[in-house]
Amino acid sequence: MSPHGNTKNEIRIKRFLGLRMAERLRRAIRAWLRIVSYAPTRSLRLFGLAAAGAKIGKDVVWMPGVEVFSPWRLVVGSHTNIGRHVHLDARGDLTIGDNVNISDEVAVWTAEHDIQAENFPISRGPVVVGDRVWLCFRSIVLPGVRLGEGCVVATGAVVTKDVPPFTLVGGVPAKVIGERSRCLTYELGGPKANYAKERPEQA
């Protein structure tokens, strides 16, 4: 799959259905995901994503109100927490690792418009979020960025370039403002997973 254009399956669908019907299908999938995003249980929300083509790992916490563009280009690792009203744009390919914590109202973009071009085209750039990354409340990640393992993006920061592993970045645009311990062993996945680790005899 190309981060700068359509996947082979997307091209086949557009050829088979035609551009107009393919666009209607895309809008129908987006409407379906918006409805499913407010399903009363996590399992239903994850089922809706998987049915739309997303690849989701085990023990993922997926809170209500998450909006996903092009879920068939989204990969989420295991033991990852996605907060309320998060925006995940996977049109240019979005890969999220294991034990990642994405707080409420975070936005991750993989597509944007070229403001200098006369026809205002969309350009795409894949985003990779490494293991044990924490994206704090209302932080924003722009297309083409790689977030290194264990890094932390502070509240309200706007990430425009790659972030080194185990660093803390903040500001607009985001810059390195601190370091994080490299001795990280925690495993996310919600209260149930934590309870099982604290009381293994009850697991």
Rosetta blueprint (number, residue, H / E / L):
1 M L
2 S L
3 P L
4 H L
5 G L
6 N L
7 T L
8 K H
9 N H
10 E H
11 I H
12 R H
13 I H
14 K H
15 R H
16 F H
17 L H
18 G L
19 L H
20 R H
21 M H
22 A H
23 E H
24 R H
25 L H
26 R H
27 R H
28 A H
29 I H
30 R H
31 A H
32 W H
33 L H
34 R H
35 I H
36 V H
37 S L
38 Y L
39 A L
40 P L
41 T L
42 R H
43 S H
44 L H
45 R H
46 L H
47 F H
48 G H
49 L H
50 A H
51 A H
52 A L
53 G L
54 A L
55 K E
56 I E
57 G L
58 K L
59 D L
60 V L
61 V E
62 W E
63 M L
64 P L
65 G L
66 V L
67 E E
68 V E
69 F E
70 S L
71 P H
72 W H
73 R H
74 L E
75 V E
76 V E
77 G L
78 S L
79 H L
80 T L
81 N E
82 I E
83 G L
84 R L
85 H L
86 V L
87 H E
88 L E
89 D E
90 A L
91 R L
92 G L
93 D L
94 L E
95 T E
96 I E
97 G L
98 D L
99 N L
100 V L
101 N E
102 I E
103 S L
104 D L
105 E L
106 V L
107 A E
108 V E
109 W L
110 T L
111 A E
112 E E
113 H E
114 D L
115 I L
116 Q L
117 A L
118 E L
119 N L
120 F L
121 P L
122 I E
123 S E
124 R E
125 G L
126 P L
127 V E
128 V E
129 V E
130 G L
131 D L
132 R L
133 V L
134 W E
135 L E
136 C L
137 F L
138 R L
139 S L
140 I E
141 V E
142 L L
143 P L
144 G L
145 V L
146 R E
147 L E
148 G L
149 E L
150 G L
151 C L
152 V E
153 V E
154 A L
155 T L
156 G L
157 A L
158 V E
159 V E
160 T L
161 K L
162 D L
163 V E
164 P L
165 P L
166 F L
167 T E
168 L E
169 V E
170 G E
171 G L
172 V L
173 P L
174 A L
175 K E
176 V E
177 I E
178 G E
179 E E
180 R L
181 S L
182 R L
183 C L
184 L L
185 T L
186 Y L
187 E L
188 L L
189 G L
190 G L
191 P H
192 K H
193 A H
194 N H
195 Y H
196 A H
197 K H
198 E H
199 R L
200 P H
201 E H
202 Q H
203 A L
